[in-house]
Amino acid sequence: MSAERVLIVDDDELILKALARILEAAGFEPRCYAGTDDALNAIESDAPVVIISDYMMPGMDGVTFLKAARARFPGAVRILCTAAEDFRVALQAVNAGEVFRIISKPWHQQELLATVNQAAEAARLRRENERLTAEVQRQNGQLREINLRLEEMVRQRTQALLEGLIAALDYRDAETQWHSRRVSLYARRLALQLGIQEPELTVIEHGALLHDIGKIGVRDRVLLKPGPLTTDEWTEMKRHPELGWALLQRVDYLRPASAIVLQHQEKWDGGGYPAGLKTEEIVVGARIFHIVDTLDAITSDRPYRKSRPFQDARDEILRCRGTQFDPRIVDAFLAVPAEDWERIRLDVETVAVLSADLAENPPAADELLGALETALRA
């Protein structure tokens, strides 16, 4: 390993030679300069670990030189060599942070070498700290990249799982898929109106998208029955929020949305099911869903009736303010321009048509569907 360099500046040639001999014998590589300008010009190429400067020199005193040396090569540790009468000025330099230590003239050799060794060790520790800091920053950068890739992988797998769950339900109930997509985007828009931010925003969207997932556990003859349900059949149908909640408990990243699925049939006045919760006992995502579900139910075609205009849905939601619906969320709903709801509906209809056209090419359909839905949420 090459010897560590010590840059020495003094206008006295004898002192330069004496310091050089002492430091060379101690294993250092001295670089001696009689003038401050020459020393400053050479400092970057010499790359010293320690700089020793006399105080009283012509043209530039030692404190001024060490300040300039610090600006040009901050990695070197600086030592001021001064006579006793200059001590007050030198102390100010130490306090200002320009100087690591002071060596008095005439010096004691042991004290001189101890000071230079301490300065060299301080420089080594500083370099090691900078190296470790850079390494930590590099590793943190790699960790951020890994986390971003993992987050993207989780997002893709979450989306794939959501698509799979909705597709599974769609096989049972053809109307559910596009209804679920509409209300999920309606719920996101209303949550934004309420000032809700991520990650709760996505939780609400997922809860609305999967609100009926528990219907997978309802028998076909009940789920698909064209006429009125019997009391027993209605009891079975009313279990779907709890079935959906139980299903989502098994998926870590969907579990936060499970409360919305469980409570999506609860009403503000306590007249809903399965638990008869009321007012703010119901999570905000379920209270949001209840309003947008009503909006979609009224403005969509159903087997037993035709869709009605947006104004009818608005009037019905306003009529039920404080009974079925949270008054504050109703007010937020009324503040959303009607064009926003219409745009969401038309966008989902576009996705539905394109998806049907691409049904013979499922990978292309899935890719297009994902891109369009990302755009819808933007």
DRENDO-1510 file (C-alpha; in Angstrom, 1 decimal, always signed):
<recs>
REC; n; res; u; v; w
REC; 1; MET; +0.0; +0.0; +0.0 .
REC; 2; SER; +1.4; +3.4; -1.0 .
REC; 3; ALA; +2.4; +5.9; +1.7 .
REC; 4; GLU; -0.2; +8.5; +2.6 .
REC; 5; ARG; +0.7; +12.0; +1.4 .
REC; 6; VAL; +1.2; +15.0; +3.7 .
REC; 7; LEU; +1.3; +18.5; +2.0 .
REC; 8; ILE; +3.5; +20.9; +3.9 .
REC; 9; VAL; +3.6; +24.7; +3.3 .
REC; 10; ASP; +6.2; +26.9; +5.0 .
REC; 11; ASP; +8.3; +29.8; +3.7 .
REC; 12; ASP; +11.3; +28.5; +5.7 .
REC; 13; GLU; +13.2; +25.9; +3.8 .
REC; 14; LEU; +14.8; +24.5; +6.9 .
REC; 15; ILE; +11.5; +23.8; +8.5 .
REC; 16; LEU; +10.2; +22.2; +5.4 .
REC; 17; LYS; +13.2; +19.8; +5.3 .
REC; 18; ALA; +12.9; +19.0; +9.0 .
REC; 19; LEU; +9.2; +18.2; +8.8 .
REC; 20; ALA; +9.8; +16.2; +5.7 .
REC; 21; ARG; +12.4; +14.0; +7.3 .
REC; 22; ILE; +10.3; +13.4; +10.4 .
REC; 23; LEU; +7.2; +12.4; +8.4 .
REC; 24; GLU; +9.1; +10.4; +5.9 .
REC; 25; ALA; +10.7; +8.4; +8.7 .
REC; 26; ALA; +7.2; +7.8; +10.1 .
REC; 27; GLY; +6.0; +6.3; +6.8 .
REC; 28; PHE; +4.3; +9.3; +5.2 .
REC; 29; GLU; +5.1; +10.8; +1.8 .
REC; 30; PRO; +5.7; +14.5; +2.3 .
REC; 31; ARG; +5.1; +17.1; -0.5 .
REC; 32; CYS; +6.8; +20.4; +0.4 .
REC; 33; TYR; +5.9; +23.9; -0.9 .
REC; 34; ALA; +7.5; +27.2; +0.1 .
REC; 35; GLY; +4.7; +29.3; -1.4 .
REC; 36; THR; +0.9; +29.1; -0.9 .
REC; 37; ASP; +0.1; +29.6; -4.6 .
REC; 38; ASP; +2.2; +26.6; -5.7 .
REC; 39; ALA; +0.7; +24.5; -2.9 .
REC; 40; LEU; -2.9; +25.4; -3.9 .
REC; 41; ASN; -2.1; +24.6; -7.6 .
REC; 42; ALA; -0.8; +21.2; -6.7 .
REC; 43; ILE; -3.3; +20.2; -4.0 .
REC; 44; GLU; -5.7; +18.3; -6.2 .
REC; 45; SER; -3.0; +16.3; -8.0 .
REC; 46; ASP; -1.2; +15.6; -4.7 .
REC; 47; ALA; -4.4; +14.5; -3.1 .
REC; 48; PRO; -3.0; +14.7; +0.5 .
REC; 49; VAL; -4.6; +13.2; +3.5 .
REC; 50; VAL; -3.2; +15.9; +5.8 .
REC; 51; ILE; -2.1; +19.5; +5.1 .
REC; 52; ILE; +0.3; +21.3; +7.5 .
REC; 53; SER; +0.7; +25.0; +7.1 .
REC; 54; ASP; +2.7; +27.7; +8.7 .
REC; 55; TYR; +0.7; +30.7; +10.0 .
REC; 56; MET; +3.0; +33.7; +9.3 .
REC; 57; MET; +3.8; +33.6; +5.5 .
REC; 58; PRO; +4.2; +36.4; +2.9 .
REC; 59; GLY; +1.2; +37.1; +0.8 .
REC; 60; MET; -1.3; +34.7; +2.5 .
REC; 61; ASP; -1.4; +33.7; +6.1 .
REC; 62; GLY; -1.9; +30.1; +7.1 .
REC; 63; VAL; -5.6; +30.4; +8.1 .
REC; 64; THR; -6.5; +32.0; +4.8 .
REC; 65; PHE; -4.5; +29.3; +3.0 .
REC; 66; LEU; -6.1; +26.4; +4.8 .
REC; 67; LYS; -9.6; +27.9; +4.1 .
REC; 68; ALA; -8.7; +28.0; +0.4 .
REC; 69; ALA; -7.3; +24.5; +0.6 .
REC; 70; ARG; -10.5; +23.3; +2.2 .
REC; 71; ALA; -12.5; +24.7; -0.7 .
REC; 72; ARG; -10.3; +23.0; -3.3 .
REC; 73; PHE; -9.7; +19.7; -1.5 .
REC; 74; PRO; -12.1; +19.2; +1.4 .
REC; 75; GLY; -11.1; +15.6; +2.0 .
REC; 76; ALA; -7.7; +16.6; +3.6 .
REC; 77; VAL; -7.4; +17.2; +7.3 .
REC; 78; ARG; -5.8; +20.6; +8.1 .
REC; 79; ILE; -3.1; +21.4; +10.7 .
REC; 80; LEU; -1.8; +24.9; +11.5 .
REC; 81; CYS; +1.8; +25.2; +12.6 .
REC; 82; THR; +2.3; +28.4; +14.6 .
REC; 83; ALA; +4.5; +30.2; +17.1 .
REC; 84; ALA; +3.1; +30.9; +20.5 .
REC; 85; GLU; +2.4; +34.6; +19.9 .
REC; 86; ASP; +0.0; +33.6; +17.1 .
REC; 87; PHE; -2.1; +31.3; +19.3 .
REC; 88; ARG; -5.1; +33.5; +19.7 .
REC; 89; VAL; -5.6; +33.8; +15.9 .
REC; 90; ALA; -5.0; +30.1; +15.5 .
REC; 91; LEU; -7.6; +29.3; +18.0 .
REC; 92; GLN; -10.1; +31.3; +16.1 .
REC; 93; ALA; -9.3; +29.2; +13.0 .
REC; 94; VAL; -9.9; +26.0; +15.0 .
REC; 95; ASN; -13.3; +27.4; +16.2 .
REC; 96; ALA; -14.2; +28.3; +12.6 .
REC; 97; GLY; -13.7; +24.8; +11.5 .
REC; 98; GLU; -10.8; +25.4; +9.2 .
REC; 99; VAL; -8.2; +23.7; +11.3 .
REC; 100; PHE; -8.2; +20.2; +12.9 .
REC; 101; ARG; -5.3; +20.8; +15.3 .
REC; 102; ILE; -2.5; +23.3; +16.1 .
REC; 103; ILE; +1.2; +22.4; +16.3 .
REC; 104; SER; +3.3; +25.0; +18.2 .
REC; 105; LYS; +6.7; +26.1; +17.1 .
REC; 106; PRO; +9.1; +24.8; +18.1 .
REC; 107; TRP; +7.4; +21.4; +18.1 .
REC; 108; HIS; +8.0; +18.2; +20.1 .
REC; 109; GLN; +8.5; +15.4; +17.7 .
REC; 110; GLN; +6.2; +12.9; +19.5 .
REC; 111; GLU; +3.5; +15.5; +19.7 .
REC; 112; LEU; +3.9; +16.3; +16.0 .
REC; 113; LEU; +3.7; +12.7; +14.9 .
REC; 114; ALA; +0.7; +12.0; +17.2 .
REC; 115; THR; -1.1; +15.0; +15.8 .
REC; 116; VAL; -0.4; +14.0; +12.2 .
REC; 117; ASN; -1.4; +10.4; +12.8 .
REC; 118; GLN; -4.6; +11.5; +14.4 .
REC; 119; ALA; -5.3; +13.7; +11.4 .
REC; 120; ALA; -4.5; +10.9; +9.0 .
REC; 121; GLU; -6.9; +8.6; +10.9 .
REC; 122; ALA; -9.6; +11.3; +10.9 .
REC; 123; ALA; -9.2; +11.5; +7.1 .
REC; 124; ARG; -9.4; +7.7; +6.8 .
REC; 125; LEU; -12.5; +7.6; +8.9 .
REC; 126; ARG; -14.0; +10.4; +6.8 .
REC; 127; ARG; -13.3; +8.6; +3.6 .
REC; 128; GLU; -14.7; +5.4; +5.0 .
REC; 129; ASN; -17.8; +7.2; +6.1 .
REC; 130; GLU; -18.2; +8.7; +2.7 .
REC; 131; ARG; -17.7; +5.3; +1.1 .
REC; 132; LEU; -20.2; +3.7; +3.4 .
REC; 133; THR; -22.7; +6.5; +2.8 .
REC; 134; ALA; -22.3; +6.2; -1.0 .
REC; 135; GLU; -22.7; +2.4; -0.6 .
REC; 136; VAL; -25.8; +2.8; +1.5 .
REC; 137; GLN; -27.3; +5.3; -1.0 .
REC; 138; ARG; -26.5; +2.9; -3.8 .
REC; 139; GLN; -28.1; +0.0; -2.0 .
REC; 140; ASN; -31.0; +2.2; -1.1 .
REC; 141; GLY; -31.4; +3.0; -4.8 .
REC; 142; GLN; -31.3; -0.7; -5.6 .
REC; 143; LEU; -33.8; -1.4; -2.8 .
REC; 144; ARG; -36.1; +1.3; -4.1 .
REC; 145; GLU; -36.0; -0.3; -7.6 .
REC; 146; ILE; -36.7; -3.7; -6.1 .
REC; 147; ASN; -39.6; -2.3; -4.1 .
REC; 148; LEU; -41.0; -0.6; -7.2 .
REC; 149; ARG; -40.8; -3.8; -9.1 .
REC; 150; LEU; -42.4; -5.7; -6.3 .
REC; 151; GLU; -45.2; -3.1; -6.0 .
REC; 152; GLU; -45.8; -3.3; -9.7 .
REC; 153; MET; -45.9; -7.2; -9.4 .
REC; 154; VAL; -48.3; -7.0; -6.5 .
REC; 155; ARG; -50.4; -4.4; -8.5 .
REC; 156; GLN; -50.5; -6.7; -11.5 .
REC; 157; ARG; -51.3; -9.8; -9.5 .
REC; 158; THR; -54.0; -7.8; -7.5 .
REC; 159; GLN; -55.5; -6.7; -10.8 .
REC; 160; ALA; -55.4; -10.2; -12.2 .
REC; 161; LEU; -57.0; -11.6; -9.1 .
REC; 162; LEU; -59.7; -8.9; -9.2 .
REC; 163; GLU; -60.4; -9.7; -12.8 .
REC; 164; GLY; -60.6; -13.4; -12.0 .
REC; 165; LEU; -63.0; -12.8; -9.1 .
REC; 166; ILE; -65.2; -10.6; -11.2 .
REC; 167; ALA; -65.1; -13.0; -14.2 .
REC; 168; ALA; -66.0; -15.9; -11.8 .
REC; 169; LEU; -69.1; -14.0; -10.7 .
REC; 170; ASP; -69.9; -12.9; -14.2 .
REC; 171; TYR; -70.2; -16.5; -15.2 .
REC; 172; ARG; -73.0; -16.8; -12.6 .
REC; 173; ASP; -74.6; -13.4; -13.2 .
REC; 174; ALA; -74.0; -11.7; -16.5 .
REC; 175; GLU; -75.2; -8.2; -15.3 .
REC; 176; THR; -72.8; -8.1; -12.4 .
REC; 177; GLN; -69.5; -7.4; -14.2 .
REC; 178; TRP; -70.2; -4.0; -15.8 .
REC; 179; HIS; -72.4; -2.9; -12.9 .
REC; 180; SER; -69.4; -3.6; -10.6 .
REC; 181; ARG; -67.0; -1.7; -12.8 .
REC; 182; ARG; -69.3; +1.3; -13.0 .
REC; 183; VAL; -69.9; +1.5; -9.3 .
REC; 184; SER; -66.2; +1.1; -8.5 .
REC; 185; LEU; -65.4; +4.1; -10.6 .
REC; 186; TYR; -68.4; +6.0; -9.3 .
REC; 187; ALA; -67.2; +5.3; -5.8 .
REC; 188; ARG; -63.7; +6.5; -6.6 .
REC; 189; ARG; -65.1; +9.8; -8.0 .
REC; 190; LEU; -67.3; +10.4; -5.0 .
REC; 191; ALA; -64.5; +9.6; -2.6 .
REC; 192; LEU; -62.3; +12.1; -4.4 .
REC; 193; GLN; -65.1; +14.7; -3.9 .
REC; 194; LEU; -64.9; +14.0; -0.2 .
REC; 195; GLY; -61.2; +14.6; -0.1 .
REC; 196; ILE; -60.2; +11.0; +0.5 .
REC; 197; GLN; -56.7; +10.2; -0.6 .
REC; 198; GLU; -54.6; +7.1; -1.3 .
REC; 199; PRO; -54.4; +4.4; -0.1 .
REC; 200; GLU; -58.0; +4.6; +1.1 .
REC; 201; LEU; -59.1; +5.7; -2.3 .
REC; 202; THR; -58.1; +2.3; -3.9 .
REC; 203; VAL; -59.5; +0.4; -0.9 .
REC; 204; ILE; -62.9; +2.0; -1.6 .
REC; 205; GLU; -62.6; +1.3; -5.3 .
REC; 206; HIS; -61.8; -2.4; -4.6 .
REC; 207; GLY; -64.6; -2.7; -2.1 .
REC; 208; ALA; -67.1; -1.3; -4.6 .
REC; 209; LEU; -65.8; -3.5; -7.4 .
REC; 210; LEU; -66.1; -6.7; -5.2 .
REC; 211; HIS; -69.2; -5.8; -3.3 .
REC; 212; ASP; -71.2; -8.7; -4.7 .
REC; 213; ILE; -68.4; -11.3; -4.7 .
REC; 214; GLY; -70.1; -13.2; -2.0 .
REC; 215; LYS; -72.9; -14.1; -4.5 .
REC; 216; ILE; -70.5; -16.8; -5.7 .
REC; 217; GLY; -71.6; -18.7; -2.6 .
REC; 218; VAL; -75.3; -18.3; -3.4 .
REC; 219; ARG; -77.0; -21.2; -5.2 .
REC; 220; ASP; -77.9; -20.7; -8.9 .
REC; 221; ARG; -81.6; -21.4; -8.3 .
REC; 222; VAL; -81.7; -18.5; -5.8 .
REC; 223; LEU; -79.3; -16.1; -7.5 .
REC; 224; LEU; -80.8; -16.5; -11.0 .
REC; 225; LYS; -84.4; -17.0; -10.0 .
REC; 226; PRO; -86.5; -14.7; -12.2 .
REC; 227; GLY; -89.4; -14.2; -9.8 .
REC; 228; PRO; -89.7; -13.1; -6.2 .
REC; 229; LEU; -87.7; -15.0; -3.6 .
REC; 230; THR; -89.2; -17.0; -0.7 .
REC; 231; THR; -88.4; -16.1; +2.8 .
REC; 232; ASP; -85.8; -18.9; +3.0 .
REC; 233; GLU; -84.3; -17.9; -0.4 .
REC; 234; TRP; -84.1; -14.2; +0.7 .
REC; 235; THR; -82.3; -15.3; +3.9 .
REC; 236; GLU; -79.8; -17.2; +1.8 .
REC; 237; MET; -79.3; -14.2; -0.5 .
REC; 238; LYS; -78.8; -11.9; +2.4 .
REC; 239; ARG; -75.8; -13.9; +3.4 .
REC; 240; HIS; -73.7; -12.8; +0.4 .
REC; 241; PRO; -72.1; -9.8; +2.2 .
REC; 242; GLU; -70.7; -12.1; +4.9 .
REC; 243; LEU; -69.6; -14.7; +2.3 .
REC; 244; GLY; -67.8; -12.0; +0.4 .
REC; 245; TRP; -66.1; -10.7; +3.6 .
REC; 246; ALA; -64.9; -14.2; +4.5 .
REC; 247; LEU; -63.6; -14.7; +1.0 .
REC; 248; LEU; -61.5; -11.5; +1.1 .
REC; 249; GLN; -60.0; -12.4; +4.5 .
REC; 250; ARG; -57.9; -14.9; +2.7 .
REC; 251; VAL; -56.2; -12.3; +0.5 .
REC; 252; ASP; -53.9; -9.9; +2.4 .
REC; 253; TYR; -54.0; -7.0; -0.1 .
REC; 254; LEU; -57.8; -7.2; -0.4 .
REC; 255; ARG; -58.6; -7.6; +3.3 .
REC; 256; PRO; -58.8; -3.8; +3.8 .
REC; 257; ALA; -61.7; -3.7; +1.3 .
REC; 258; SER; -63.6; -6.5; +3.1 .
REC; 259; ALA; -65.4; -4.2; +5.5 .
REC; 260; ILE; -67.0; -2.4; +2.5 .
REC; 261; VAL; -68.1; -5.8; +1.1 .
REC; 262; LEU; -69.5; -6.8; +4.5 .
REC; 263; GLN; -71.4; -3.5; +5.1 .
REC; 264; HIS; -72.5; -2.5; +1.5 .
REC; 265; GLN; -76.1; -3.3; +2.3 .
REC; 266; GLU; -76.2; -1.4; +5.6 .
REC; 267; LYS; -78.3; +1.9; +5.7 .
REC; 268; TRP; -77.7; +5.2; +7.5 .
REC; 269; ASP; -80.9; +4.8; +9.6 .
REC; 270; GLY; -80.0; +1.2; +10.6 .
REC; 271; GLY; -82.5; -0.5; +8.3 .
REC; 272; GLY; -80.0; -2.5; +6.3 .
REC; 273; TYR; -78.3; -5.9; +6.8 .
REC; 274; PRO; -76.5; -8.1; +7.9 .
REC; 275; ALA; -75.9; -6.3; +11.2 .
REC; 276; GLY; -78.3; -3.4; +11.2 .
REC; 277; LEU; -75.5; -0.9; +11.6 .
REC; 278; LYS; -76.4; +2.8; +11.4 .
REC; 279; THR; -74.8; +6.2; +10.9 .
REC; 280; GLU; -71.0; +6.2; +11.3 .
REC; 281; GLU; -70.9; +2.7; +12.6 .
REC; 282; ILE; -70.8; +1.9; +8.8 .
REC; 283; VAL; -67.4; +2.4; +7.2 .
REC; 284; VAL; -67.2; +5.4; +4.9 .
REC; 285; GLY; -66.5; +3.3; +1.8 .
REC; 286; ALA; -69.8; +1.4; +2.3 .
REC; 287; ARG; -71.7; +4.6; +2.8 .
REC; 288; ILE; -70.2; +5.9; -0.4 .
REC; 289; PHE; -71.0; +2.7; -2.2 .
REC; 290; HIS; -74.7; +2.7; -1.1 .
REC; 291; ILE; -75.2; +6.1; -2.9 .
REC; 292; VAL; -73.4; +5.2; -6.2 .
REC; 293; ASP; -75.1; +1.8; -6.2 .
REC; 294; THR; -78.5; +3.6; -6.2 .
REC; 295; LEU; -77.3; +5.9; -9.0 .
REC; 296; ASP; -76.3; +2.9; -11.1 .
REC; 297; ALA; -79.5; +0.9; -10.3 .
REC; 298; ILE; -81.7; +3.8; -11.5 .
REC; 299; THR; -79.8; +4.7; -14.6 .
REC; 300; SER; -79.2; +1.2; -15.9 .
REC; 301; ASP; -81.5; -1.2; -17.8 .
REC; 302; ARG; -82.7; -4.1; -15.7 .
REC; 303; PRO; -84.7; -7.2; -16.8 .
REC; 304; TYR; -87.8; -5.8; -15.1 .
REC; 305; ARG; -87.6; -2.1; -16.1 .
REC; 306; LYS; -85.8; +0.4; -18.4 .
REC; 307; SER; -83.2; +2.8; -17.2 .
REC; 308; ARG; -84.3; +6.2; -15.9 .
REC; 309; PRO; -82.6; +9.7; -16.4 .
REC; 310; PHE; -79.8; +10.9; -14.1 .
REC; 311; GLN; -82.2; +13.5; -12.6 .
REC; 312; ASP; -84.4; +10.7; -11.3 .
REC; 313; ALA; -81.5; +9.2; -9.5 .
REC; 314; ARG; -80.4; +12.5; -8.1 .
REC; 315; ASP; -84.0; +13.2; -6.8 .
REC; 316; GLU; -84.2; +9.7; -5.2 .
REC; 317; ILE; -80.8; +10.1; -3.5 .
REC; 318; LEU; -81.8; +13.5; -2.2 .
REC; 319; ARG; -85.1; +12.2; -1.0 .
REC; 320; CYS; -83.3; +9.5; +1.0 .
REC; 321; ARG; -80.8; +11.9; +2.5 .
REC; 322; GLY; -80.6; +11.2; +6.2 .
REC; 323; THR; -82.6; +7.9; +6.0 .
REC; 324; GLN; -80.8; +5.5; +3.7 .
REC; 325; PHE; -77.8; +7.8; +3.0 .
REC; 326; ASP; -75.2; +9.7; +4.9 .
REC; 327; PRO; -76.3; +13.4; +4.5 .
REC; 328; ARG; -72.7; +14.6; +4.2 .
REC; 329; ILE; -71.9; +12.1; +1.4 .
REC; 330; VAL; -75.2; +13.0; -0.4 .
REC; 331; ASP; -74.1; +16.7; -0.4 .
REC; 332; ALA; -70.8; +15.6; -1.9 .
REC; 333; PHE; -72.6; +13.6; -4.5 .
REC; 334; LEU; -74.8; +16.5; -5.5 .
REC; 335; ALA; -71.7; +18.7; -5.8 .
REC; 336; VAL; -70.2; +16.4; -8.6 .
REC; 337; PRO; -71.1; +17.6; -12.1 .
REC; 338; ALA; -73.6; +15.3; -13.8 .
REC; 339; GLU; -71.2; +15.2; -16.8 .
REC; 340; ASP; -68.7; +13.3; -14.6 .
REC; 341; TRP; -71.1; +10.5; -13.9 .
REC; 342; GLU; -72.1; +10.3; -17.5 .
REC; 343; ARG; -68.5; +10.2; -18.7 .
REC; 344; ILE; -67.8; +7.3; -16.4 .
REC; 345; ARG; -70.8; +5.4; -17.7 .
REC; 346; LEU; -69.9; +6.0; -21.3 .
REC; 347; ASP; -66.3; +5.0; -20.8 .
REC; 348; VAL; -67.3; +1.7; -19.1 .
REC; 349; GLU; -69.8; +1.1; -22.0 .
REC; 350; THR; -66.9; +1.6; -24.4 .
REC; 351; VAL; -64.8; -0.9; -22.5 .
REC; 352; ALA; -67.7; -3.4; -22.6 .
REC; 353; VAL; -68.2; -3.1; -26.3 .
REC; 354; LEU; -64.4; -3.4; -27.1 .
REC; 355; SER; -64.2; -6.4; -24.7 .
REC; 356; ALA; -67.0; -8.1; -26.5 .
REC; 357; ASP; -65.4; -7.4; -29.9 .
REC; 358; LEU; -62.1; -8.9; -28.6 .
REC; 359; ALA; -63.7; -11.9; -26.9 .
REC; 360; GLU; -62.0; -14.3; -29.4 .
REC; 361; ASN; -58.6; -12.9; -28.4 .
REC; 362; PRO; -58.5; -12.9; -24.5 .
REC; 363; PRO; -54.9; -11.8; -24.0 .
REC; 364; ALA; -55.4; -8.7; -26.2 .
REC; 365; ALA; -58.8; -8.0; -24.6 .
REC; 366; ASP; -57.2; -8.2; -21.1 .
REC; 367; GLU; -54.4; -5.9; -22.1 .
REC; 368; LEU; -56.8; -3.4; -23.6 .
REC; 369; LEU; -59.2; -3.6; -20.7 .
REC; 370; GLY; -56.4; -2.9; -18.2 .
REC; 371; ALA; -55.1; +0.1; -20.2 .
REC; 372; LEU; -58.6; +1.6; -20.5 .
REC; 373; GLU; -59.4; +1.1; -16.8 .
REC; 374; THR; -56.1; +2.8; -15.9 .
REC; 375; ALA; -57.1; +5.7; -18.0 .
REC; 376; LEU; -60.6; +5.8; -16.4 .
REC; 377; ARG; -59.0; +6.1; -12.9 .
REC; 378; ALA; -56.6; +8.8; -13.9 .
</recs>
